[in-house]
Amino acid sequence: MKPIDIMKVLDLAQRARRNGFIFNPLFTGDAGLGKSQICQKWVEEQQKRNPKFFFKDLRIAYMEAPDLIGFPETEKDERDLVRTCHRLPEFWPTDPDAEGLILLEEPNRGTVGVMNCLMQMLTDRIIHNYEVPKGIIFAACINPDLSLIHI
């Protein structure tokens, strides 16, 4: 696949999402190839159609699980029981009709806790009791891990 084909794959992911399917593309290639920039260019094209088109670039290697799921806190429920809940991180869109792209940068370099959060987010489209809006798609860009290549 050529780097310019990234836009076609993102179009396909968006169409799949509109039809209720989950398709989370993973783009892999050498550093400096332009994967992330092409994704950002695709977002700019979407924003011409919809100025509210959401974009968030998450650098997974720098994150810890609470960065994705929120910090825990306690609150009382309707029966006065103290329950643990999580504060919603600021980057998650709260408009149920939001359209956009959340780009995961280097998810292969995340901690085990972060990868577990990503698994629920990418497969179930939920994080605890937060539901990802239907119009949000996920994509990821990674560079190959050269330490795993044996010659």
C-alpha positions in Angstrom: 0.0 0.0 0.0 1.2 3.5 -0.8 1.0 6.2 1.8 -1.5 8.2 -0.2 -3.8 5.2 0.0 -4.2 6.0 3.7 -6.9 8.5 2.8 -8.9 5.8 0.9 -8.7 3.4 3.9 -9.9 6.2 6.2 -12.8 6.8 3.9 -13.6 3.1 4.0 -13.4 3.1 7.9 -15.8 6.1 7.9 -18.3 4.4 5.6 -18.1 1.2 7.7 -18.8 3.2 10.9 -21.8 4.9 9.3 -23.1 1.4 8.6 -22.6 0.3 12.2 -19.4 -1.7 11.6 -16.1 -1.4 13.4 -13.0 -1.0 11.3 -10.0 0.4 13.0 -7.2 0.8 10.4 -3.6 0.3 11.5 -0.9 2.0 9.3 2.6 0.7 9.7 5.8 1.9 8.0 9.1 3.5 8.6 9.4 6.7 10.7 9.1 9.8 8.6 7.0 8.2 5.9 4.1 10.7 6.6 1.5 8.3 7.9 0.3 10.7 10.6 0.5 13.8 8.4 -1.7 12.1 5.8 -4.2 11.2 8.5 -4.2 14.9 9.5 -4.7 16.0 5.9 -7.7 13.6 5.7 -9.1 15.3 8.8 -8.6 18.7 7.2 -10.6 17.6 4.2 -13.4 16.3 6.4 -13.4 19.6 8.3 -14.2 21.4 5.0 -17.4 19.4 4.9 -18.1 19.6 8.6 -16.2 22.3 10.5 -17.0 20.5 13.8 -15.2 17.3 12.7 -13.3 16.1 15.8 -9.7 15.2 15.7 -7.5 14.0 18.6 -3.9 12.7 18.3 -3.1 10.4 21.2 0.6 9.6 21.8 0.1 6.2 23.5 3.7 5.7 24.5 3.4 8.6 26.9 0.1 7.5 28.4 -1.0 5.6 31.5 -4.4 3.9 31.9 -6.0 6.8 33.8 -5.2 9.0 30.8 -7.6 7.0 28.8 -10.2 5.9 31.3 -10.1 8.8 33.7 -8.9 9.1 37.3 -10.9 7.1 39.9 -13.0 8.9 42.4 -15.9 7.9 44.6 -19.5 9.1 44.7 -22.7 8.1 46.4 -25.4 6.4 44.4 -29.1 6.7 44.8 -29.1 4.2 47.7 -26.3 6.2 49.5 -23.7 3.5 48.6 -20.2 4.8 47.9 -19.1 3.6 44.5 -15.9 4.0 42.5 -16.3 5.9 39.2 -13.9 7.5 36.8 -13.7 11.1 35.7 -14.0 11.4 31.9 -10.7 12.7 30.4 -11.1 16.0 28.7 -10.3 14.8 25.2 -13.3 12.5 24.8 -16.1 14.0 22.7 -19.3 14.5 24.7 -21.6 15.3 21.7 -23.4 12.0 20.9 -23.6 13.2 17.2 -19.9 13.9 17.0 -18.0 12.9 13.9 -14.2 12.6 13.9 -11.0 10.7 14.1 -9.0 9.6 17.2 -5.5 8.8 15.9 -3.5 6.4 18.1 0.2 7.1 17.7 2.5 4.1 18.5 -0.1 2.0 20.4 2.5 -0.9 20.2 4.6 1.1 22.7 1.9 1.4 25.3 2.0 -0.2 28.7 0.0 -3.4 29.4 -2.6 -1.3 31.3 -3.0 1.1 28.4 -3.3 -1.7 25.9 -6.0 -3.3 27.9 -7.9 0.0 27.8 -7.4 0.3 24.1 -8.7 -3.2 23.6 -12.1 -2.3 25.2 -12.2 1.0 23.4 -11.5 -0.5 20.0 -13.6 -3.6 20.2 -16.6 -2.5 22.4 -16.3 1.3 21.8 -16.9 1.9 25.5 -14.7 2.9 28.4 -16.5 2.1 31.7 -19.9 3.8 31.3 -18.7 6.2 28.5 -19.9 5.2 25.0 -17.8 6.5 22.1 -20.1 8.5 19.8 -21.1 6.5 16.7 -19.5 9.0 14.3 -16.0 8.7 15.8 -13.5 6.4 14.1 -10.2 5.1 15.4 -7.0 4.6 13.4 -3.4 3.9 14.5 0.0 4.6 13.1 3.1 2.6 14.1 6.7 2.3 13.1 8.1 -1.2 12.9 9.9 -2.4 16.1 13.3 -2.9 14.7 14.4 -4.8 17.8 12.1 -7.6 16.8 13.7 -8.1 13.4 16.4 -10.7 13.4 18.7 -11.1 10.5 
